[in-house]
C-alpha cells in the first residue's frame, strides 16, 4: 500500500510540474484578474511626462483606464501601437483613457529626447509617464513589455494582459470586451 501511495503522489507531482511547464501557466490571451487600487503615479516632475502635465490617479477617477507599460526598443510594444490607436478611436466617445508608462530597458531609453522621437514616430497622443527608476513598474509588480492594465471607474485595478496585441486577435478581443464591461459598470 505504501508503494502505491508513493507512486500516486509521485505521479500527481510529475503531472502537475509537466502541466505548469507546457502551458498550464496563465494563458496571456486571458485576463489575469487583479485587485486593489491603481498605484499613484510615481513621477510628479513635468519633465517625466509627455503629452500631458503630471497626472494623479484622482484626476482620472470616473474613467476606465488602459495603462500601457512599454519601452521604445521593444518590438512587441511598438507592433501593438496600431491596435492601441484603434482602441482609442473605438472608445473615443466614452469615459476611457489610455496612459502610457515608459519603463526603459536600455540606457539610451532613459533619454527624454529618444522617447519623444518614439512618441512622434508612433503617433502616440495619450499621456506618457517616463518611469526611468522603475518605481511604477515595481508598484504594479510588472514583469513584462508590453503589459496592459485595465482600471475601473473607481480607480481599482481589474485586469492585466500581457504581450503583443493586434486588432482582431484573441487578446485584443478580450481586452476590448473587458473595457466595454468596465464602461457599463455604474
N, C-alpha and C positions, 0 to 999 in steps of 0.2 A: 504494500500500500504506500509506503514511504517513497519507493522508486517512482510510482505513478504520480504522486503529488509533486515530487521534484521535477519530473519530466513535464507535467502540466504547467507548472509555474515557469519553467524554462521556455516552453513553447509560447506561452502568453507573453512573456517578456520579449522574446525574439520577434514575435509578430508585431508587438507594439513599436519596437525600435524600427523594424522594417517599414511599417506604415508611416512613421514620422519621417524617415529618410527619403521615401519615394513620393512624398506629396501629401501626407496627412496633415502637414502644417497648413496654416491659413492659405486658402486659395485667394490670391491677391486680386482677383476679379470680384471677390466677395467683400462686403463691408466688414471691417473689424469694428464692432461696437465699442464706443468709448463713453466715459462718464466723467463728470466734473466740469468745472468752469474752464473756459478758454484762458490760458495764462495771459497775464498782462504783457503787452508788447514791451520788449526789453530795451529798446532804443528810443530815447527822447530827443536826441540831437537832430536838428533838421538835416544835417549832412548825412545822416544814416537813412534818410527816407527819400525816395524818388517818386515823382508823380503825385506827391501829397505832402502836406505838413505832417509832423509826427502824430500818429493816431494813438488813442487809448481804446481799450475794449469797450468802455462805456459809450464812446462815440458811435459804435456800431450796433448797439442794442436795438432790437426791433427788426434787424435784417438777418437773413440766412447768409452765412459766410462760407466761402470756399477758401481755405488757406492753402496756398500752393508753395511747398518747400522745394526750391530748385537751386541750381548753380549753373553758371554760364558755360562751363566746359562739359556739362552733362548732355550727351546726345539724346538720351531718353527724355530729358526735360524739354529741350527745345523742339523735339518732334511732337511733344504734347501740346505745344502752344496753339496750333491751328484748332485743335479740339477746344482748348480753353477759350479761344476767341468765339467759337460757335456757342459755347455755354453762356458767355457774357451777352452775346446777341440774343440768344433764346430767352433769357431771363431779364432782359434789359428793362422791362416794364414792371418788374416785381421788386419786392424788398430783398434784393440779392446783391452781394458784393464779393468780388474776388480781392484778396490781399496776398501779394507775393512775399515770400520770405526767402531772401537770397543768402544761403549758407554756403560759403566758399569752401572748395576742397583744396585748391592750389593757391600759392602765394599771389599770383597775378590777379586772381579773382577777388582779392581784398580791395583792389583799386576801384574807387568810385567811377572814374572815367571809363574803365573797361565794362563795368556794369551798365553805365549809361549807354555805351555803344550797343551792348546786347539788347537793352530795353528798346532802343530805337530800331535796331535791325529786326527784332521780332514783333515790333509794334505793340508793345505792352503799354496799356494806358491806365491800368489799375495801380493803386498804391503798392510800392515795394519797399520793404524794410531790409536794409543790409544787416545781416546777422554775423558780422565778422568774428565775434568772440564765441559764437555757437551757444550763446545764452538761451536764445529762443528754441533752438534745436534741442537743447537739454530739457528745457521747460516742457516741451511736447513729448519728451522721451522718444525722439525721432531717430531713425537709423537709415533712412532711405532717401534717394533722389530719383525721380520726383515722388513726393508724398502729398496727398490731397486730404485735408481735414475738413469735415463739414461741421458747422456750428449752428445751433438753432437760434431762434429769435431772442431767447433769454440769455444767450451767451454761453451755452453749455456745449462742450464737445460731444458729438454724437457718433461720428463715423470716421474711420481712416481707410483710405485706399492707397495702394502702393503700385507704382510702376507707370511706364509709358502708356499713354491713353490716346486713342484715335476715335474720331467721330464714327459712331455706329458699332464700335466693338463692345463686347460684353461689359467691360469695366465702365466705359462711357455711359452705356445704358443704365447700369446700376447706380452710378453717381447721379445722373440726371433724374432718375426716379426718386432717389433719396432727397435731392434738392426739392423736387416737386412735393414730396411728402412733408418735408420740413416747412415749406412755404404754406401748406394747407393747415398746419397746426395753429391753434389760436394762442 
